[in-house]
Amino acid sequence: MPASENSNGLLPSCIGKADGSYQFHDRPCDAYFTCKNGTARGIKCHQGELFDVKTGTCVRDAHCTGLV
């Protein structure tokens, strides 16, 4: 699998992004990606959790503003 992809799909570019956690713009809130030193890594939330943009992590009862 190319470095730009993982089981969560195509990873966005981290060029110009600060290190941190980001919501995917084209998939449900059940996953997110992190940028660290310009490298993206996709992370899938545990069942029953959604990515919370305020905390930058997956939490229960999160308000999702993405696709569902």
A tleap script that builds the chain and sets N, CA, C and O, in Angstrom:
source leaprc.protein.ff14SB
mol = sequence {
  NMET PRO ALA SER GLU ASN SER ASN GLY LEU
  LEU PRO SER CYS ILE GLY LYS ALA ASP GLY
  SER TYR GLN PHE HIE ASP ARG PRO CYS ASP
  ALA TYR PHE THR CYS LYS ASN GLY THR ALA
  ARG GLY ILE LYS CYS HIE GLN GLY GLU LEU
  PHE ASP VAL LYS THR GLY THR CYS VAL ARG
  ASP ALA HIE CYS THR GLY LEU CVAL
}
set mol.1.N position { 0.849 -1.170 0.000 }
set mol.1.CA position { 0.000 0.000 0.000 }
set mol.1.C position { 0.901 1.242 0.000 }
set mol.1.O position { 1.855 1.298 0.776 }
set mol.2.N position { 0.624 2.225 -0.842 }
set mol.2.CA position { 1.458 3.431 -0.872 }
set mol.2.C position { 1.438 4.158 0.465 }
set mol.2.O position { 0.483 4.029 1.230 }
set mol.3.N position { 2.485 4.918 0.747 }
set mol.3.CA position { 2.567 5.667 2.000 }
set mol.3.C position { 1.455 6.703 2.108 }
set mol.3.O position { 1.102 7.125 3.209 }
set mol.4.N position { 0.897 7.117 0.957 }
set mol.4.CA position { -0.159 8.128 0.973 }
set mol.4.C position { -1.539 7.532 1.246 }
set mol.4.O position { -2.532 8.260 1.272 }
set mol.5.N position { -1.610 6.202 1.452 }
set mol.5.CA position { -2.885 5.537 1.722 }
set mol.5.C position { -2.749 4.604 2.913 }
set mol.5.O position { -1.652 4.164 3.257 }
set mol.6.N position { -3.877 4.313 3.534 }
set mol.6.CA position { -3.946 3.265 4.538 }
set mol.6.C position { -5.359 2.706 4.520 }
set mol.6.O position { -6.115 3.008 3.596 }
set mol.7.N position { -5.737 1.917 5.489 }
set mol.7.CA position { -7.062 1.303 5.479 }
set mol.7.C position { -8.192 2.318 5.609 }
set mol.7.O position { -9.352 1.981 5.370 }
set mol.8.N position { -7.874 3.552 5.982 }
set mol.8.CA position { -8.880 4.606 6.073 }
set mol.8.C position { -9.042 5.342 4.754 }
set mol.8.O position { -9.877 6.241 4.656 }
set mol.9.N position { -8.263 4.984 3.732 }
set mol.9.CA position { -8.365 5.624 2.420 }
set mol.9.C position { -7.170 6.504 2.122 }
set mol.9.O position { -6.124 6.411 2.765 }
set mol.10.N position { -7.354 7.366 1.126 }
set mol.10.CA position { -6.295 8.271 0.710 }
set mol.10.C position { -6.047 9.306 1.800 }
set mol.10.O position { -6.989 9.927 2.292 }
set mol.11.N position { -4.807 9.491 2.174 }
set mol.11.CA position { -4.480 10.451 3.223 }
set mol.11.C position { -4.242 11.834 2.630 }
set mol.11.O position { -3.575 11.959 1.604 }
set mol.12.N position { -4.778 12.872 3.264 }
set mol.12.CA position { -4.530 14.238 2.802 }
set mol.12.C position { -3.074 14.624 3.001 }
set mol.12.O position { -2.347 13.984 3.761 }
set mol.13.N position { -2.663 15.660 2.320 }
set mol.13.CA position { -1.304 16.169 2.465 }
set mol.13.C position { -1.172 16.944 3.768 }
set mol.13.O position { -2.108 17.621 4.194 }
set mol.14.N position { -0.032 16.842 4.385 }
set mol.14.CA position { 0.253 17.625 5.587 }
set mol.14.C position { 1.110 18.848 5.266 }
set mol.14.O position { 1.530 19.566 6.174 }
set mol.15.N position { 1.368 19.085 3.995 }
set mol.15.CA position { 2.167 20.246 3.609 }
set mol.15.C position { 1.449 21.512 4.054 }
set mol.15.O position { 0.287 21.731 3.712 }
set mol.16.N position { 2.143 22.333 4.813 }
set mol.16.CA position { 1.577 23.583 5.307 }
set mol.16.C position { 0.714 23.442 6.547 }
set mol.16.O position { 0.192 24.440 7.043 }
set mol.17.N position { 0.550 22.226 7.061 }
set mol.17.CA position { -0.254 22.010 8.263 }
set mol.17.C position { 0.662 21.861 9.476 }
set mol.17.O position { 1.728 21.249 9.400 }
set mol.18.N position { 0.228 22.426 10.579 }
set mol.18.CA position { 0.953 22.251 11.836 }
set mol.18.C position { 0.745 20.823 12.332 }
set mol.18.O position { -0.239 20.178 11.968 }
set mol.19.N position { 1.656 20.329 13.152 }
set mol.19.CA position { 1.467 19.024 13.773 }
set mol.19.C position { 0.156 19.042 14.553 }
set mol.19.O position { -0.137 20.012 15.253 }
set mol.20.N position { -0.625 17.984 14.436 }
set mol.20.CA position { -1.891 17.912 15.156 }
set mol.20.C position { -2.860 16.954 14.507 }
set mol.20.O position { -2.500 16.217 13.590 }
set mol.21.N position { -4.097 16.964 14.987 }
set mol.21.CA position { -5.159 16.075 14.512 }
set mol.21.C position { -6.146 16.856 13.666 }
set mol.21.O position { -6.490 17.994 13.986 }
set mol.22.N position { -6.607 16.228 12.566 }
set mol.22.CA position { -7.491 16.895 11.614 }
set mol.22.C position { -8.610 15.965 11.185 }
set mol.22.O position { -8.425 14.752 11.085 }
set mol.23.N position { -9.780 16.553 10.931 }
set mol.23.CA position { -10.921 15.796 10.431 }
set mol.23.C position { -10.761 15.590 8.930 }
set mol.23.O position { -10.377 16.511 8.208 }
set mol.24.N position { -11.058 14.372 8.462 }
set mol.24.CA position { -11.124 14.130 7.023 }
set mol.24.C position { -12.289 14.947 6.470 }
set mol.24.O position { -13.339 15.025 7.108 }
set mol.25.N position { -12.125 15.552 5.305 }
set mol.25.CA position { -13.201 16.341 4.712 }
set mol.25.C position { -14.130 15.498 3.856 }
set mol.25.O position { -15.238 15.932 3.539 }
set mol.26.N position { -13.702 14.309 3.479 }
set mol.26.CA position { -14.493 13.503 2.545 }
set mol.26.C position { -14.898 12.139 3.091 }
set mol.26.O position { -15.207 11.227 2.324 }
set mol.27.N position { -14.896 12.000 4.403 }
set mol.27.CA position { -15.344 10.738 4.985 }
set mol.27.C position { -16.020 11.007 6.320 }
set mol.27.O position { -15.889 12.101 6.870 }
set mol.28.N position { -16.737 10.028 6.847 }
set mol.28.CA position { -17.446 10.218 8.113 }
set mol.28.C position { -16.494 10.578 9.257 }
set mol.28.O position { -15.275 10.457 9.139 }
set mol.29.N position { -17.075 11.011 10.334 }
set mol.29.CA position { -16.291 11.408 11.511 }
set mol.29.C position { -15.790 10.213 12.315 }
set mol.29.O position { -15.340 10.376 13.449 }
set mol.30.N position { -15.864 9.016 11.742 }
set mol.30.CA position { -15.406 7.828 12.461 }
set mol.30.C position { -13.905 7.619 12.332 }
set mol.30.O position { -13.372 6.616 12.806 }
set mol.31.N position { -13.222 8.561 11.694 }
set mol.31.CA position { -11.772 8.483 11.536 }
set mol.31.C position { -11.229 9.898 11.393 }
set mol.31.O position { -11.967 10.831 11.077 }
set mol.32.N position { -9.942 10.044 11.627 }
set mol.32.CA position { -9.280 11.332 11.463 }
set mol.32.C position { -7.845 11.074 11.056 }
set mol.32.O position { -7.413 9.923 10.983 }
set mol.33.N position { -7.101 12.139 10.789 }
set mol.33.CA position { -5.696 11.948 10.475 }
set mol.33.C position { -4.860 12.903 11.299 }
set mol.33.O position { -5.310 13.978 11.695 }
set mol.34.N position { -3.639 12.485 11.545 }
set mol.34.CA position { -2.699 13.338 12.253 }
set mol.34.C position { -1.579 13.734 11.305 }
set mol.34.O position { -1.241 13.004 10.374 }
set mol.35.N position { -1.021 14.882 11.557 }
set mol.35.CA position { 0.174 15.331 10.853 }
set mol.35.C position { 1.284 15.462 11.880 }
set mol.35.O position { 1.100 16.075 12.931 }
set mol.36.N position { 2.414 14.895 11.576 }
set mol.36.CA position { 3.580 15.014 12.441 }
set mol.36.C position { 4.800 15.089 11.548 }
set mol.36.O position { 5.082 14.166 10.784 }
set mol.37.N position { 5.515 16.185 11.649 }
set mol.37.CA position { 6.708 16.419 10.832 }
set mol.37.C position { 6.414 16.237 9.350 }
set mol.37.O position { 7.239 15.698 8.612 }
set mol.38.N position { 5.222 16.689 8.905 }
set mol.38.CA position { 4.861 16.631 7.494 }
set mol.38.C position { 4.340 15.293 7.009 }
set mol.38.O position { 4.078 15.133 5.817 }
set mol.39.N position { 4.182 14.313 7.917 }
set mol.39.CA position { 3.712 12.987 7.538 }
set mol.39.C position { 2.311 12.748 8.087 }
set mol.39.O position { 2.052 12.961 9.272 }
set mol.40.N position { 1.404 12.300 7.206 }
set mol.40.CA position { 0.024 12.019 7.606 }
set mol.40.C position { -0.123 10.569 8.037 }
set mol.40.O position { 0.532 9.673 7.505 }
set mol.41.N position { -1.003 10.359 9.018 }
set mol.41.CA position { -1.318 9.014 9.491 }
set mol.41.C position { -2.808 8.961 9.789 }
set mol.41.O position { -3.308 9.777 10.562 }
set mol.42.N position { -3.524 8.019 9.193 }
set mol.42.CA position { -4.958 7.869 9.423 }
set mol.42.C position { -5.233 7.050 10.663 }
set mol.42.O position { -4.540 6.072 10.944 }
set mol.43.N position { -6.256 7.460 11.408 }
set mol.43.CA position { -6.627 6.767 12.637 }
set mol.43.C position { -8.132 6.547 12.637 }
set mol.43.O position { -8.898 7.484 12.409 }
set mol.44.N position { -8.558 5.318 12.890 }
set mol.44.CA position { -9.981 4.960 12.941 }
set mol.44.C position { -10.436 4.993 14.392 }
set mol.44.O position { -9.762 4.457 15.271 }
set mol.45.N position { -11.573 5.619 14.641 }
set mol.45.CA position { -12.133 5.658 15.994 }
set mol.45.C position { -12.684 4.285 16.378 }
set mol.45.O position { -13.061 3.492 15.516 }
set mol.46.N position { -12.725 4.022 17.670 }
set mol.46.CA position { -13.352 2.796 18.169 }
set mol.46.C position { -14.852 2.870 17.915 }
set mol.46.O position { -15.416 3.958 17.799 }
set mol.47.N position { -15.488 1.722 17.831 }
set mol.47.CA position { -16.929 1.670 17.593 }
set mol.47.C position { -17.665 2.487 18.657 }
set mol.47.O position { -17.373 2.370 19.847 }
set mol.48.N position { -18.613 3.311 18.226 }
set mol.48.CA position { -19.386 4.140 19.145 }
set mol.48.C position { -18.766 5.493 19.427 }
set mol.48.O position { -19.343 6.297 20.158 }
set mol.49.N position { -17.592 5.759 18.856 }
set mol.49.CA position { -16.923 7.038 19.052 }
set mol.49.C position { -16.827 7.792 17.730 }
set mol.49.O position { -16.834 7.192 16.655 }
set mol.50.N position { -16.739 9.109 17.830 }
set mol.50.CA position { -16.556 9.977 16.671 }
set mol.50.C position { -15.433 10.952 16.968 }
set mol.50.O position { -15.130 11.238 18.127 }
set mol.51.N position { -14.816 11.464 15.902 }
set mol.51.CA position { -13.748 12.439 16.065 }
set mol.51.C position { -14.340 13.762 16.529 }
set mol.51.O position { -15.303 14.257 15.945 }
set mol.52.N position { -13.764 14.328 17.575 }
set mol.52.CA position { -14.176 15.614 18.126 }
set mol.52.C position { -13.093 16.632 17.791 }
set mol.52.O position { -11.958 16.508 18.253 }
set mol.53.N position { -13.439 17.642 16.987 }
set mol.53.CA position { -12.437 18.623 16.559 }
set mol.53.C position { -11.916 19.447 17.729 }
set mol.53.O position { -10.789 19.939 17.675 }
set mol.54.N position { -12.706 19.608 18.782 }
set mol.54.CA position { -12.262 20.402 19.937 }
set mol.54.C position { -11.160 19.705 20.718 }
set mol.54.O position { -10.209 20.346 21.165 }
set mol.55.N position { -11.288 18.377 20.883 }
set mol.55.CA position { -10.286 17.642 21.656 }
set mol.55.C position { -9.207 17.030 20.771 }
set mol.55.O position { -8.117 16.706 21.243 }
set mol.56.N position { -9.517 16.871 19.473 }
set mol.56.CA position { -8.563 16.251 18.556 }
set mol.56.C position { -8.450 14.753 18.745 }
set mol.56.O position { -7.465 14.140 18.334 }
set mol.57.N position { -9.473 14.156 19.374 }
set mol.57.CA position { -9.474 12.716 19.626 }
set mol.57.C position { -10.871 12.152 19.372 }
set mol.57.O position { -11.818 12.897 19.121 }
set mol.58.N position { -10.981 10.845 19.439 }
set mol.58.CA position { -12.278 10.181 19.315 }
set mol.58.C position { -12.926 10.118 20.693 }
set mol.58.O position { -12.286 9.742 21.675 }
set mol.59.N position { -14.203 10.492 20.754 }
set mol.59.CA position { -14.931 10.461 22.022 }
set mol.59.C position { -16.362 9.985 21.782 }
set mol.59.O position { -16.870 10.062 20.663 }
set mol.60.N position { -16.992 9.504 22.817 }
set mol.60.CA position { -18.413 9.152 22.746 }
set mol.60.C position { -19.215 10.449 22.789 }
set mol.60.O position { -18.787 11.432 23.393 }
set mol.61.N position { -20.365 10.446 22.153 }
set mol.61.CA position { -21.275 11.594 22.159 }
set mol.61.C position { -20.672 12.850 21.543 }
set mol.61.O position { -21.050 13.963 21.908 }
set mol.62.N position { -19.742 12.681 20.616 }
set mol.62.CA position { -19.157 13.841 19.932 }
set mol.62.C position { -20.156 14.388 18.923 }
set mol.62.O position { -20.961 13.641 18.367 }
set mol.63.N position { -20.100 15.678 18.693 }
set mol.63.CA position { -20.927 16.304 17.658 }
set mol.63.C position { -20.154 16.227 16.351 }
set mol.63.O position { -19.055 16.769 16.239 }
set mol.64.N position { -20.728 15.559 15.374 }
set mol.64.CA position { -20.048 15.351 14.094 }
set mol.64.C position { -20.533 16.364 13.072 }
set mol.64.O position { -21.738 16.505 12.859 }
set mol.65.N position { -19.606 17.070 12.440 }
set mol.65.CA position { -19.970 18.038 11.404 }
set mol.65.C position { -19.583 17.539 10.020 }
set mol.65.O position { -19.656 18.289 9.047 }
set mol.66.N position { -19.174 16.283 9.927 }
set mol.66.CA position { -18.783 15.712 8.636 }
set mol.66.C position { -19.853 14.796 8.094 }
set mol.66.O position { -21.008 14.850 8.517 }
set mol.67.N position { -19.468 13.960 7.160 }
set mol.67.CA position { -20.388 12.999 6.560 }
set mol.67.C position { -20.746 11.916 7.557 }
set mol.67.O position { -19.907 11.512 8.362 }
set mol.68.N position { -21.951 11.453 7.514 }
set mol.68.CA position { -22.352 10.324 8.366 }
set mol.68.C position { -23.184 9.368 7.556 }
set mol.68.O position { -23.630 8.344 8.074 }
savepdb mol mol.pdb
quit
